[in-house]
């Protein structure tokens, strides 16, 4: 479901469970991987990626429906976004396929987003699902996206392909499918030696309000 390996100074977190929907097992595995990355000494950066058609399609709604502790789980998802916003090392999302809802928010919680240009969508579908975007989720969108893009994304549920997502300022680069992960790793390698304390201070300036909103 979640695996972690290294390419030089870059840690690559791979999500390999089909649509990579969020449930408790998934969340625990991601946090365990982040614990390992954050504890690494020396230069380090993180790249996350999915598998096949999906980066992640967000919350596992079927799983949530069967768990009375759903509120606590959603709070933990927000905590994960806060952790990514604040992680004291560079992070790059290699969006290989669809990123919907909470998965779309997870992608942009990274410092840099590289998306496949020819297939896959970044989308906030809540307006079509009757599930309002929560204040913590919106805090990430507000911190990371141009306001016009955030407005369009949540009011229309538009599905952005990679090229359109780059034009809208949602992702930083859109590249060919076979170049998504290599480009993300290349960018991460170029940033891995940055001073961690300085990065943490700068991320507090840039994203501190959003991280606090996610922590509740």
C-alpha atoms as one frame of an Amber mdcrd trajectory, in Angstrom:
protein
   0.000   0.000   0.000   2.754   2.447   1.033   6.420   1.866   0.330   9.471
   4.029   0.892  12.800   3.864  -0.856  15.735   6.150  -1.601  17.363   7.617
  -4.682  20.427   9.339  -3.283  19.216  12.018  -0.893  15.632  11.725  -2.113
  13.093   9.565  -0.315  10.345   8.300  -2.614   7.003   7.495  -0.988   4.944
   5.309  -3.309   1.199   4.809  -2.922   0.293   1.528  -4.619  -3.237   0.612
  -3.516  -5.253   1.276  -6.647  -7.133   4.546  -6.126  -5.069   5.156  -2.965
  -8.093   6.251  -0.964  -7.552   7.456   2.590  -8.472   5.120   5.431  -6.872
   4.577   8.827  -4.420   1.943   7.632  -3.318   4.203   4.773  -2.947   7.200
   7.088  -0.901   5.250   9.631   1.405   3.947   6.904   1.996   7.426   5.465
   2.780   8.898   8.873   5.167   6.046   9.637   6.969   6.738   6.359   7.158
  10.455   7.152   8.577   9.642  10.607  11.374   7.753   8.908  12.097  10.535
   6.417  12.043  13.258   9.046  14.456  11.289  11.248  17.014  10.919   8.434
  20.285  12.756   8.976  22.002  14.820   6.355  20.529  16.137   3.110  17.032
  14.829   2.415  13.946  15.564   0.361  10.641  13.770  -0.128   8.819  12.813
  -3.319   5.379  11.205  -3.176   3.749   9.462  -6.109   0.928   7.072  -6.919
   0.637   4.154  -9.293  -1.017   3.696 -12.670  -4.059   5.928 -13.241  -4.179
   7.398  -9.737  -2.171   9.647  -7.480  -4.959   9.472  -4.912  -8.726   9.771
  -5.190  -9.036  11.068  -1.640 -11.201   9.836   1.206 -12.390   6.244   1.329
 -16.059   7.148   1.822 -17.184   3.513   2.101 -14.669   2.942   4.896 -15.695
   6.160   6.652 -19.382   5.199   6.546 -18.656   2.110   8.613 -16.572   3.800
  11.302 -18.136   5.810  14.130 -14.799   7.557  14.754 -14.964   9.262  11.349
 -14.652  12.717  12.912 -11.381  11.826  14.581 -10.109  10.324  11.339 -10.906
  13.479   9.366  -9.059  15.501  11.992  -6.081  13.183  11.510  -6.201  13.776
   7.736  -6.044  17.510   8.424  -3.089  16.861  10.716  -1.321  15.101   7.849
  -1.788  18.161   5.652  -0.415  20.333   8.447   2.573  18.026   8.707   3.310
  18.262   4.990   2.925  22.041   5.005   5.446  22.228   7.857   7.845  19.387
   7.080  11.386  20.760   7.550  12.683  19.415   4.256  11.712  19.898   0.595
   8.674  17.991  -0.661   7.575  17.308  -4.229   4.336  15.654  -5.359   4.741
  13.574  -8.534   1.110  13.502  -9.643   1.057  10.558 -12.025  -2.740  10.399
 -12.410  -6.016  11.477 -10.848  -5.904  13.595  -7.673  -9.416  14.263  -6.370
 -10.808  15.904  -3.242  -8.645  15.238  -0.206  -6.080  13.738  -2.581  -5.955
  16.988  -4.536  -5.365  18.877  -1.286  -2.651  16.413  -0.275  -0.830  17.045
  -3.567  -0.753  20.819  -3.200   0.311  20.563   0.447   3.734  19.668  -0.984
   6.203  22.434  -1.802   6.306  21.636  -5.525   3.792  19.760  -7.681   4.723
  18.030 -10.953   1.752  16.626 -12.854   1.300  14.436 -15.881   0.336  16.582
 -18.872  -1.500  14.070 -21.045  -3.758  12.102 -18.669  -5.318  12.470 -15.238
  -7.162  15.288 -13.468  -6.716  17.461 -10.408 -10.196  18.168  -9.071 -12.171
  19.347  -6.044 -15.518  17.592  -6.747 -17.307  18.520  -3.526 -19.794  20.876
  -5.225 -21.067  17.902  -7.233 -21.016  15.482  -4.312 -22.871  17.666  -1.813
 -19.910  17.556   0.574 -18.771  21.100   1.389 -15.054  21.807   1.494 -14.071
  22.098   5.155 -12.295  25.165   6.568  -9.014  23.241   7.053  -9.093  21.984
   3.457  -9.847  25.481   2.208  -6.973  26.876   4.278  -4.582  24.709   2.228
  -6.194  25.793  -1.043  -6.022  29.438   0.005  -2.364  29.171   0.996  -1.272
  27.341  -2.120  -3.410  28.497  -5.061  -4.093  31.810  -6.769  -7.436  33.033
  -5.446  -9.130  32.838  -8.852  -8.042  29.208  -9.221  -9.267  28.319  -5.715
 -12.592  30.003  -6.469 -13.082  28.144  -9.733 -11.958  24.837  -8.282 -14.409
  24.738  -5.397 -17.388  26.495  -7.020 -17.373  24.588 -10.311 -15.680  21.276
  -9.509 -13.632  21.726 -12.688 -11.382  18.832 -13.659  -7.990  20.277 -14.525
  -5.677  18.323 -16.797  -1.988  18.817 -16.206  -1.468  21.604 -18.739  -4.496
  23.563 -17.512  -3.491  23.012 -13.880  -0.084  24.518 -14.648  -1.662  27.506
 -16.396  -3.962  28.047 -13.410  -1.065  27.950 -10.941  -2.293  24.782  -9.260
   0.795  22.761 -10.193   4.283  23.982 -10.961   5.060  21.832 -13.997   3.190
  19.532 -16.379   5.347  16.959 -18.152   5.005  13.753 -20.160   3.781  10.742
 -18.214   7.112   8.943 -18.191   8.845  12.093 -16.932   6.679  12.865 -13.908
   8.653  10.902 -11.338  12.125  11.560 -12.839  11.419  15.304 -12.972  10.097
  15.319  -9.406  13.187  13.462  -8.189  15.441  15.855 -10.112  13.797  18.866
  -8.495  13.953  17.257  -5.058  17.638  16.425  -5.458  18.374  20.044  -6.261
  16.774  21.121  -2.968  17.793  18.304  -0.612  20.784  20.155   0.863  18.775
  23.189   1.996  19.117  24.042   5.681  16.266  22.414   7.566  15.876  25.040
  10.279  15.685  27.780   7.693  13.164  25.812   5.629  11.026  25.256   8.720
  11.108  28.984   9.513  10.190  29.928   5.955   7.361  27.411   5.836   5.968
  28.891   9.045   5.952  32.307   7.343   4.365  30.984   4.152   1.988  28.334
   5.434   1.802  28.725   9.213  -1.791  29.982   9.235  -2.935  27.087   7.041
  -1.068  24.561   9.181  -2.681  25.950  12.324  -6.111  25.720  10.706  -5.432
  22.081   9.845  -4.320  21.285  13.373  -7.533  22.763  14.766
